Amino acid sequence: MDEKEGNGKSKGHEEGKEREEEQEVHIVLLSKEPSRAYPAFVLALGSVTMGAKCKVYCTMDALEIVKKGGASKITLAGAPPLEKYLKDAIAAGVKVTACGPSKEMLIQMGIRKDTLEEGVEFEDVIGFLNEALPAAKKGGMIVFL
């Protein structure tokens, strides 16, 4: 049973609220396949809706999703194009990043800052891990899709 504090609020409730505010979900999206991409952005939207901080780190084939117009080509029967989920996620506060492994590799893939969807930033693996690992230590999640 929760202990009552002097202000009448449940101590357990306040602690739970603090834990909820600290929660972070870091999603590593490896594929542009609808069966992986849609769940990644649904999870991201659900996470921020529940008050968690969320990042989707796109790498490998998922880099196609964050290229301008790339997400509009990805569809799932009965659902809007993935582009809607991507834009809704960014608007809701999900941080969407594109893995920047090497400039030469990205150039070969046709990926530059000006070819990314608005709101998407480059991030290297060290930057991603600098946020994801401490979050995981505090109970956050790292999800690979």
SERODREN-133646 format. One record per atom (N, C-alpha, C): residue number from 0; atom name; x, y, z. Coordinates in steps of 0.05 Angstrom, whole numbers, plus 5000, padded with zeros to 4 digits. Layout:
{k NUM; a CA; px X; py Y; pz Z}
...
//
This chain:
{k 0; a N; px 5017; py 4976; pz 5000}
{k 0; a CA; px 5000; py 5000; pz 5000}
{k 0; a C; px 5018; py 5025; pz 5000}
{k 1; a N; px 5010; py 5045; pz 4985}
{k 1; a CA; px 5026; py 5069; pz 4983}
{k 1; a C; px 5024; py 5085; pz 5009}
{k 2; a N; px 5046; py 5097; pz 5016}
{k 2; a CA; px 5047; py 5114; pz 5039}
{k 2; a C; px 5037; py 5142; pz 5031}
{k 3; a N; px 5023; py 5155; pz 5049}
{k 3; a CA; px 5013; py 5182; pz 5043}
{k 3; a C; px 5034; py 5202; pz 5053}
{k 4; a N; px 5039; py 5222; pz 5036}
{k 4; a CA; px 5057; py 5243; pz 5044}
{k 4; a C; px 5040; py 5266; pz 5056}
{k 5; a N; px 5053; py 5286; pz 5067}
{k 5; a CA; px 5040; py 5308; pz 5080}
{k 5; a C; px 5021; py 5323; pz 5061}
{k 6; a N; px 5026; py 5322; pz 5035}
{k 6; a CA; px 5009; py 5336; pz 5016}
{k 6; a C; px 4985; py 5320; pz 5007}
{k 7; a N; px 4982; py 5296; pz 5018}
{k 7; a CA; px 4959; py 5279; pz 5011}
{k 7; a C; px 4963; py 5262; pz 4986}
{k 8; a N; px 4985; py 5265; pz 4973}
{k 8; a CA; px 4991; py 5249; pz 4949}
{k 8; a C; px 5004; py 5223; pz 4957}
{k 9; a N; px 4998; py 5204; pz 4942}
{k 9; a CA; px 5010; py 5177; pz 4946}
{k 9; a C; px 5039; py 5178; pz 4939}
{k 10; a N; px 5057; py 5170; pz 4957}
{k 10; a CA; px 5085; py 5169; pz 4951}
{k 10; a C; px 5092; py 5151; pz 4928}
{k 11; a N; px 5079; py 5128; pz 4927}
{k 11; a CA; px 5084; py 5109; pz 4906}
{k 11; a C; px 5075; py 5120; pz 4879}
{k 12; a N; px 5053; py 5135; pz 4878}
{k 12; a CA; px 5044; py 5147; pz 4853}
{k 12; a C; px 5064; py 5167; pz 4843}
{k 13; a N; px 5075; py 5183; pz 4860}
{k 13; a CA; px 5094; py 5203; pz 4852}
{k 13; a C; px 5120; py 5190; pz 4841}
{k 14; a N; px 5129; py 5169; pz 4855}
{k 14; a CA; px 5153; py 5155; pz 4846}
{k 14; a C; px 5148; py 5142; pz 4819}
{k 15; a N; px 5124; py 5131; pz 4815}
{k 15; a CA; px 5117; py 5119; pz 4789}
{k 15; a C; px 5116; py 5140; pz 4767}
{k 16; a N; px 5106; py 5163; pz 4774}
{k 16; a CA; px 5106; py 5185; pz 4754}
{k 16; a C; px 5134; py 5193; pz 4746}
{k 17; a N; px 5152; py 5195; pz 4766}
{k 17; a CA; px 5180; py 5201; pz 4760}
{k 17; a C; px 5192; py 5180; pz 4742}
{k 18; a N; px 5187; py 5155; pz 4748}
{k 18; a CA; px 5198; py 5133; pz 4731}
{k 18; a C; px 5187; py 5135; pz 4703}
{k 19; a N; px 5162; py 5141; pz 4700}
{k 19; a CA; px 5150; py 5143; pz 4674}
{k 19; a C; px 5163; py 5165; pz 4658}
{k 20; a N; px 5168; py 5188; pz 4670}
{k 20; a CA; px 5180; py 5211; pz 4656}
{k 20; a C; px 5209; py 5204; pz 4648}
{k 21; a N; px 5222; py 5187; pz 4662}
{k 21; a CA; px 5249; py 5180; pz 4656}
{k 21; a C; px 5251; py 5159; pz 4634}
{k 22; a N; px 5230; py 5145; pz 4629}
{k 22; a CA; px 5231; py 5122; pz 4610}
{k 22; a C; px 5239; py 5132; pz 4582}
{k 23; a N; px 5255; py 5116; pz 4569}
{k 23; a CA; px 5263; py 5121; pz 4542}
{k 23; a C; px 5261; py 5095; pz 4526}
{k 24; a N; px 5253; py 5098; pz 4501}
{k 24; a CA; px 5252; py 5076; pz 4482}
{k 24; a C; px 5269; py 5083; pz 4458}
{k 25; a N; px 5289; py 5066; pz 4453}
{k 25; a CA; px 5307; py 5070; pz 4431}
{k 25; a C; px 5303; py 5047; pz 4411}
{k 26; a N; px 5294; py 5054; pz 4387}
{k 26; a CA; px 5288; py 5033; pz 4367}
{k 26; a C; px 5309; py 5034; pz 4345}
{k 27; a N; px 5321; py 5011; pz 4341}
{k 27; a CA; px 5340; py 5008; pz 4319}
{k 27; a C; px 5325; py 4995; pz 4296}
{k 28; a N; px 5320; py 5010; pz 4275}
{k 28; a CA; px 5305; py 4999; pz 4252}
{k 28; a C; px 5324; py 4992; pz 4230}
{k 29; a N; px 5325; py 4966; pz 4223}
{k 29; a CA; px 5344; py 4956; pz 4204}
{k 29; a C; px 5333; py 4951; pz 4176}
{k 30; a N; px 5306; py 4952; pz 4174}
{k 30; a CA; px 5294; py 4943; pz 4149}
{k 30; a C; px 5272; py 4963; pz 4140}
{k 31; a N; px 5268; py 4964; pz 4114}
{k 31; a CA; px 5246; py 4979; pz 4103}
{k 31; a C; px 5221; py 4962; pz 4098}
{k 32; a N; px 5223; py 4936; pz 4106}
{k 32; a CA; px 5201; py 4918; pz 4102}
{k 32; a C; px 5177; py 4928; pz 4119}
{k 33; a N; px 5153; py 4929; pz 4108}
{k 33; a CA; px 5130; py 4938; pz 4123}
{k 33; a C; px 5126; py 4923; pz 4149}
{k 34; a N; px 5132; py 4898; pz 4150}
{k 34; a CA; px 5127; py 4882; pz 4175}
{k 34; a C; px 5146; py 4890; pz 4197}
{k 35; a N; px 5166; py 4906; pz 4191}
{k 35; a CA; px 5184; py 4916; pz 4212}
{k 35; a C; px 5181; py 4946; pz 4215}
{k 36; a N; px 5178; py 4960; pz 4193}
{k 36; a CA; px 5177; py 4990; pz 4194}
{k 36; a C; px 5152; py 5000; pz 4207}
{k 37; a N; px 5129; py 4989; pz 4200}
{k 37; a CA; px 5104; py 4998; pz 4213}
{k 37; a C; px 5104; py 4994; pz 4243}
{k 38; a N; px 5111; py 4970; pz 4253}
{k 38; a CA; px 5112; py 4967; pz 4282}
{k 38; a C; px 5132; py 4986; pz 4296}
{k 39; a N; px 5154; py 4992; pz 4283}
{k 39; a CA; px 5173; py 5011; pz 4295}
{k 39; a C; px 5160; py 5038; pz 4300}
{k 40; a N; px 5146; py 5048; pz 4280}
{k 40; a CA; px 5134; py 5075; pz 4283}
{k 40; a C; px 5109; py 5075; pz 4300}
{k 41; a N; px 5094; py 5053; pz 4301}
{k 41; a CA; px 5071; py 5050; pz 4319}
{k 41; a C; px 5081; py 5049; pz 4348}
{k 42; a N; px 5103; py 5034; pz 4353}
{k 42; a CA; px 5115; py 5033; pz 4379}
{k 42; a C; px 5125; py 5061; pz 4387}
{k 43; a N; px 5138; py 5075; pz 4369}
{k 43; a CA; px 5148; py 5102; pz 4374}
{k 43; a C; px 5126; py 5121; pz 4382}
{k 44; a N; px 5104; py 5121; pz 4366}
{k 44; a CA; px 5082; py 5138; pz 4372}
{k 44; a C; px 5069; py 5131; pz 4398}
{k 45; a N; px 5066; py 5105; pz 4404}
{k 45; a CA; px 5054; py 5097; pz 4429}
{k 45; a C; px 5072; py 5105; pz 4453}
{k 46; a N; px 5098; py 5104; pz 4449}
{k 46; a CA; px 5116; py 5111; pz 4471}
{k 46; a C; px 5114; py 5141; pz 4478}
{k 47; a N; px 5115; py 5158; pz 4458}
{k 47; a CA; px 5113; py 5187; pz 4465}
{k 47; a C; px 5085; py 5194; pz 4475}
{k 48; a N; px 5065; py 5180; pz 4466}
{k 48; a CA; px 5038; py 5185; pz 4476}
{k 48; a C; px 5036; py 5179; pz 4505}
{k 49; a N; px 5051; py 5159; pz 4514}
{k 49; a CA; px 5051; py 5151; pz 4542}
{k 49; a C; px 5072; py 5167; pz 4559}
{k 50; a N; px 5085; py 5186; pz 4547}
{k 50; a CA; px 5103; py 5204; pz 4561}
{k 50; a C; px 5132; py 5196; pz 4561}
{k 51; a N; px 5139; py 5175; pz 4546}
{k 51; a CA; px 5167; py 5167; pz 4544}
{k 51; a C; px 5181; py 5183; pz 4522}
{k 52; a N; px 5207; py 5185; pz 4525}
{k 52; a CA; px 5224; py 5197; pz 4504}
{k 52; a C; px 5230; py 5174; pz 4485}
{k 53; a N; px 5229; py 5180; pz 4459}
{k 53; a CA; px 5234; py 5159; pz 4439}
{k 53; a C; px 5251; py 5168; pz 4416}
{k 54; a N; px 5268; py 5149; pz 4407}
{k 54; a CA; px 5285; py 5154; pz 4384}
{k 54; a C; px 5283; py 5130; pz 4366}
{k 55; a N; px 5281; py 5135; pz 4339}
{k 55; a CA; px 5283; py 5114; pz 4319}
{k 55; a C; px 5308; py 5119; pz 4304}
{k 56; a N; px 5327; py 5100; pz 4306}
{k 56; a CA; px 5353; py 5101; pz 4293}
{k 56; a C; px 5352; py 5083; pz 4269}
{k 57; a N; px 5351; py 5095; pz 4245}
{k 57; a CA; px 5348; py 5080; pz 4220}
{k 57; a C; px 5376; py 5074; pz 4209}
{k 58; a N; px 5380; py 5048; pz 4202}
{k 58; a CA; px 5405; py 5040; pz 4191}
{k 58; a C; px 5400; py 5018; pz 4170}
{k 59; a N; px 5420; py 5011; pz 4156}
{k 59; a CA; px 5419; py 4990; pz 4135}
{k 59; a C; px 5396; py 4997; pz 4115}
{k 60; a N; px 5379; py 4978; pz 4109}
{k 60; a CA; px 5357; py 4983; pz 4089}
{k 60; a C; px 5337; py 5004; pz 4099}
{k 61; a N; px 5335; py 5008; pz 4125}
{k 61; a CA; px 5316; py 5028; pz 4135}
{k 61; a C; px 5324; py 5056; pz 4128}
{k 62; a N; px 5348; py 5060; pz 4119}
{k 62; a CA; px 5356; py 5087; pz 4109}
{k 62; a C; px 5338; py 5096; pz 4086}
{k 63; a N; px 5328; py 5078; pz 4071}
{k 63; a CA; px 5310; py 5085; pz 4049}
{k 63; a C; px 5285; py 5099; pz 4059}
{k 64; a N; px 5276; py 5092; pz 4083}
{k 64; a CA; px 5252; py 5104; pz 4095}
{k 64; a C; px 5256; py 5134; pz 4100}
{k 65; a N; px 5279; py 5143; pz 4108}
{k 65; a CA; px 5283; py 5171; pz 4115}
{k 65; a C; px 5293; py 5188; pz 4092}
{k 66; a N; px 5296; py 5176; pz 4068}
{k 66; a CA; px 5302; py 5192; pz 4045}
{k 66; a C; px 5276; py 5205; pz 4036}
{k 67; a N; px 5277; py 5229; pz 4026}
{k 67; a CA; px 5253; py 5243; pz 4017}
{k 67; a C; px 5237; py 5226; pz 3998}
{k 68; a N; px 5212; py 5222; pz 4005}
{k 68; a CA; px 5194; py 5206; pz 3988}
{k 68; a C; px 5196; py 5176; pz 3992}
{k 69; a N; px 5217; py 5167; pz 4007}
{k 69; a CA; px 5221; py 5138; pz 4010}
{k 69; a C; px 5198; py 5124; pz 4026}
{k 70; a N; px 5189; py 5137; pz 4047}
{k 70; a CA; px 5168; py 5125; pz 4064}
{k 70; a C; px 5142; py 5124; pz 4050}
{k 71; a N; px 5137; py 5141; pz 4030}
{k 71; a CA; px 5112; py 5141; pz 4016}
{k 71; a C; px 5109; py 5116; pz 3998}
{k 72; a N; px 5131; py 5103; pz 3992}
{k 72; a CA; px 5130; py 5079; pz 3975}
{k 72; a C; px 5126; py 5054; pz 3992}
{k 73; a N; px 5126; py 5056; pz 4018}
{k 73; a CA; px 5123; py 5033; pz 4035}
{k 73; a C; px 5095; py 5032; pz 4046}
{k 74; a N; px 5081; py 5010; pz 4039}
{k 74; a CA; px 5053; py 5008; pz 4046}
{k 74; a C; px 5048; py 4981; pz 4059}
{k 75; a N; px 5026; py 4980; pz 4074}
{k 75; a CA; px 5016; py 4956; pz 4086}
{k 75; a C; px 4986; py 4955; pz 4082}
{k 76; a N; px 4975; py 4933; pz 4074}
{k 76; a CA; px 4947; py 4931; pz 4068}
{k 76; a C; px 4930; py 4942; pz 4091}
{k 77; a N; px 4912; py 4960; pz 4084}
{k 77; a CA; px 4894; py 4971; pz 4104}
{k 77; a C; px 4905; py 4994; pz 4120}
{k 78; a N; px 4930; py 5002; pz 4115}
{k 78; a CA; px 4942; py 5024; pz 4130}
{k 78; a C; px 4951; py 5046; pz 4111}
{k 79; a N; px 4953; py 5070; pz 4121}
{k 79; a CA; px 4963; py 5092; pz 4105}
{k 79; a C; px 4993; py 5087; pz 4098}
{k 80; a N; px 5004; py 5100; pz 4078}
{k 80; a CA; px 5032; py 5097; pz 4072}
{k 80; a C; px 5049; py 5103; pz 4098}
{k 81; a N; px 5072; py 5091; pz 4100}
{k 81; a CA; px 5089; py 5094; pz 4123}
{k 81; a C; px 5096; py 5123; pz 4127}
{k 82; a N; px 5096; py 5139; pz 4106}
{k 82; a CA; px 5103; py 5167; pz 4107}
{k 82; a C; px 5086; py 5182; pz 4128}
{k 83; a N; px 5060; py 5175; pz 4130}
{k 83; a CA; px 5043; py 5187; pz 4150}
{k 83; a C; px 5053; py 5181; pz 4179}
{k 84; a N; px 5060; py 5156; pz 4184}
{k 84; a CA; px 5070; py 5149; pz 4210}
{k 84; a C; px 5097; py 5163; pz 4216}
{k 85; a N; px 5114; py 5165; pz 4196}
{k 85; a CA; px 5140; py 5179; pz 4200}
{k 85; a C; px 5135; py 5208; pz 4207}
{k 86; a N; px 5118; py 5221; pz 4191}
{k 86; a CA; px 5113; py 5250; pz 4197}
{k 86; a C; px 5099; py 5254; pz 4223}
{k 87; a N; px 5079; py 5237; pz 4229}
{k 87; a CA; px 5065; py 5239; pz 4255}
{k 87; a C; px 5085; py 5235; pz 4278}
{k 88; a N; px 5103; py 5216; pz 4275}
{k 88; a CA; px 5122; py 5210; pz 4297}
{k 88; a C; px 5140; py 5234; pz 4301}
{k 89; a N; px 5150; py 5246; pz 4280}
{k 89; a CA; px 5168; py 5270; pz 4283}
{k 89; a C; px 5152; py 5293; pz 4296}
{k 90; a N; px 5128; py 5297; pz 4286}
{k 90; a CA; px 5111; py 5318; pz 4297}
{k 90; a C; px 5105; py 5314; pz 4327}
{k 91; a N; px 5103; py 5289; pz 4335}
{k 91; a CA; px 5097; py 5282; pz 4363}
{k 91; a C; px 5121; py 5283; pz 4381}
{k 92; a N; px 5145; py 5287; pz 4370}
{k 92; a CA; px 5169; py 5290; pz 4386}
{k 92; a C; px 5188; py 5266; pz 4385}
{k 93; a N; px 5181; py 5246; pz 4369}
{k 93; a CA; px 5200; py 5224; pz 4365}
{k 93; a C; px 5224; py 5235; pz 4350}
{k 94; a N; px 5248; py 5229; pz 4360}
{k 94; a CA; px 5272; py 5237; pz 4346}
{k 94; a C; px 5279; py 5214; pz 4326}
{k 95; a N; px 5280; py 5221; pz 4301}
{k 95; a CA; px 5286; py 5202; pz 4280}
{k 95; a C; px 5314; py 5208; pz 4269}
{k 96; a N; px 5332; py 5189; pz 4270}
{k 96; a CA; px 5359; py 5194; pz 4260}
{k 96; a C; px 5367; py 5173; pz 4239}
{k 97; a N; px 5385; py 5181; pz 4222}
{k 97; a CA; px 5396; py 5164; pz 4201}
{k 97; a C; px 5425; py 5158; pz 4208}
{k 98; a N; px 5431; py 5132; pz 4209}
{k 98; a CA; px 5458; py 5123; pz 4214}
{k 98; a C; px 5477; py 5135; pz 4194}
{k 99; a N; px 5498; py 5148; pz 4203}
{k 99; a CA; px 5518; py 5159; pz 4186}
{k 99; a C; px 5544; py 5143; pz 4188}
{k 100; a N; px 5545; py 5119; pz 4177}
{k 100; a CA; px 5569; py 5102; pz 4180}
{k 100; a C; px 5594; py 5113; pz 4167}
{k 101; a N; px 5591; py 5121; pz 4142}
{k 101; a CA; px 5614; py 5134; pz 4129}
{k 101; a C; px 5602; py 5152; pz 4106}
{k 102; a N; px 5614; py 5174; pz 4103}
{k 102; a CA; px 5604; py 5193; pz 4083}
{k 102; a C; px 5604; py 5181; pz 4055}
{k 103; a N; px 5624; py 5165; pz 4048}
{k 103; a CA; px 5626; py 5153; pz 4022}
{k 103; a C; px 5603; py 5133; pz 4017}
{k 104; a N; px 5597; py 5117; pz 4038}
{k 104; a CA; px 5576; py 5098; pz 4036}
{k 104; a C; px 5549; py 5112; pz 4031}
{k 105; a N; px 5544; py 5133; pz 4047}
{k 105; a CA; px 5519; py 5148; pz 4044}
{k 105; a C; px 5517; py 5160; pz 4016}
{k 106; a N; px 5538; py 5171; pz 4006}
{k 106; a CA; px 5538; py 5184; pz 3979}
{k 106; a C; px 5531; py 5163; pz 3959}
{k 107; a N; px 5542; py 5139; pz 3961}
{k 107; a CA; px 5536; py 5117; pz 3943}
{k 107; a C; px 5506; py 5110; pz 3944}
{k 108; a N; px 5494; py 5113; pz 3967}
{k 108; a CA; px 5465; py 5107; pz 3970}
{k 108; a C; px 5448; py 5131; pz 3963}
{k 109; a N; px 5461; py 5153; pz 3955}
{k 109; a CA; px 5445; py 5177; pz 3948}
{k 109; a C; px 5434; py 5191; pz 3972}
{k 110; a N; px 5447; py 5188; pz 3995}
{k 110; a CA; px 5437; py 5201; pz 4020}
{k 110; a C; px 5455; py 5223; pz 4028}
{k 111; a N; px 5443; py 5247; pz 4029}
{k 111; a CA; px 5457; py 5271; pz 4039}
{k 111; a C; px 5437; py 5286; pz 4057}
{k 112; a N; px 5446; py 5305; pz 4071}
{k 112; a CA; px 5428; py 5321; pz 4089}
{k 112; a C; px 5404; py 5331; pz 4074}
{k 113; a N; px 5408; py 5341; pz 4049}
{k 113; a CA; px 5386; py 5352; pz 4034}
{k 113; a C; px 5368; py 5331; pz 4022}
{k 114; a N; px 5375; py 5306; pz 4023}
{k 114; a CA; px 5357; py 5285; pz 4013}
{k 114; a C; px 5342; py 5271; pz 4036}
{k 115; a N; px 5347; py 5279; pz 4061}
{k 115; a CA; px 5332; py 5267; pz 4083}
{k 115; a C; px 5305; py 5281; pz 4086}
{k 116; a N; px 5285; py 5266; pz 4097}
{k 116; a CA; px 5260; py 5278; pz 4104}
{k 116; a C; px 5264; py 5300; pz 4124}
{k 117; a N; px 5247; py 5320; pz 4124}
{k 117; a CA; px 5249; py 5342; pz 4143}
{k 117; a C; px 5246; py 5331; pz 4171}
{k 118; a N; px 5264; py 5339; pz 4189}
{k 118; a CA; px 5263; py 5331; pz 4217}
{k 118; a C; px 5281; py 5307; pz 4223}
{k 119; a N; px 5293; py 5295; pz 4203}
{k 119; a CA; px 5311; py 5273; pz 4207}
{k 119; a C; px 5340; py 5283; pz 4207}
{k 120; a N; px 5355; py 5273; pz 4226}
{k 120; a CA; px 5383; py 5282; pz 4229}
{k 120; a C; px 5402; py 5258; pz 4226}
{k 121; a N; px 5427; py 5263; pz 4218}
{k 121; a CA; px 5447; py 5242; pz 4218}
{k 121; a C; px 5457; py 5238; pz 4246}
{k 122; a N; px 5464; py 5213; pz 4252}
{k 122; a CA; px 5476; py 5206; pz 4278}
{k 122; a C; px 5493; py 5182; pz 4274}
{k 123; a N; px 5517; py 5182; pz 4286}
{k 123; a CA; px 5534; py 5158; pz 4285}
{k 123; a C; px 5527; py 5140; pz 4308}
{k 124; a N; px 5538; py 5116; pz 4307}
{k 124; a CA; px 5531; py 5096; pz 4327}
{k 124; a C; px 5540; py 5104; pz 4355}
{k 125; a N; px 5561; py 5119; pz 4357}
{k 125; a CA; px 5570; py 5128; pz 4384}
{k 125; a C; px 5550; py 5147; pz 4396}
{k 126; a N; px 5540; py 5165; pz 4380}
{k 126; a CA; px 5519; py 5183; pz 4389}
{k 126; a C; px 5494; py 5169; pz 4399}
{k 127; a N; px 5486; py 5149; pz 4383}
{k 127; a CA; px 5463; py 5133; pz 4390}
{k 127; a C; px 5468; py 5118; pz 4417}
{k 128; a N; px 5491; py 5105; pz 4419}
{k 128; a CA; px 5497; py 5089; pz 4443}
{k 128; a C; px 5500; py 5107; pz 4468}
{k 129; a N; px 5511; py 5132; pz 4464}
{k 129; a CA; px 5514; py 5150; pz 4486}
{k 129; a C; px 5487; py 5157; pz 4500}
{k 130; a N; px 5466; py 5155; pz 4485}
{k 130; a CA; px 5439; py 5160; pz 4496}
{k 130; a C; px 5425; py 5134; pz 4504}
{k 131; a N; px 5427; py 5113; pz 4487}
{k 131; a CA; px 5412; py 5089; pz 4491}
{k 131; a C; px 5422; py 5072; pz 4515}
{k 132; a N; px 5448; py 5070; pz 4518}
{k 132; a CA; px 5459; py 5053; pz 4540}
{k 132; a C; px 5452; py 5064; pz 4567}
{k 133; a N; px 5456; py 5090; pz 4573}
{k 133; a CA; px 5448; py 5100; pz 4599}
{k 133; a C; px 5418; py 5097; pz 4604}
{k 134; a N; px 5402; py 5101; pz 4583}
{k 134; a CA; px 5373; py 5098; pz 4586}
{k 134; a C; px 5366; py 5069; pz 4593}
{k 135; a N; px 5379; py 5050; pz 4580}
{k 135; a CA; px 5374; py 5022; pz 4586}
{k 135; a C; px 5382; py 5015; pz 4615}
{k 136; a N; px 5403; py 5027; pz 4625}
{k 136; a CA; px 5411; py 5022; pz 4653}
{k 136; a C; px 5390; py 5032; pz 4672}
{k 137; a N; px 5374; py 5052; pz 4664}
{k 137; a CA; px 5353; py 5063; pz 4681}
{k 137; a C; px 5326; py 5050; pz 4676}
{k 138; a N; px 5326; py 5028; pz 4660}
{k 138; a CA; px 5301; py 5014; pz 4655}
{k 138; a C; px 5288; py 5020; pz 4628}
{k 139; a N; px 5302; py 5036; pz 4612}
{k 139; a CA; px 5291; py 5041; pz 4585}
{k 139; a C; px 5295; py 5017; pz 4567}
{k 140; a N; px 5284; py 5019; pz 4543}
{k 140; a CA; px 5286; py 4997; pz 4525}
{k 140; a C; px 5302; py 5003; pz 4500}
{k 141; a N; px 5316; py 4983; pz 4490}
{k 141; a CA; px 5328; py 4984; pz 4463}
{k 141; a C; px 5315; py 4962; pz 4448}
{k 142; a N; px 5302; py 4969; pz 4426}
{k 142; a CA; px 5287; py 4949; pz 4410}
{k 142; a C; px 5299; py 4948; pz 4382}
{k 143; a N; px 5304; py 4924; pz 4372}
{k 143; a CA; px 5314; py 4921; pz 4345}
{k 143; a C; px 5292; py 4910; pz 4327}
{k 144; a N; px 5287; py 4924; pz 4305}
{k 144; a CA; px 5267; py 4914; pz 4286}
{k 144; a C; px 5278; py 4915; pz 4258}
//
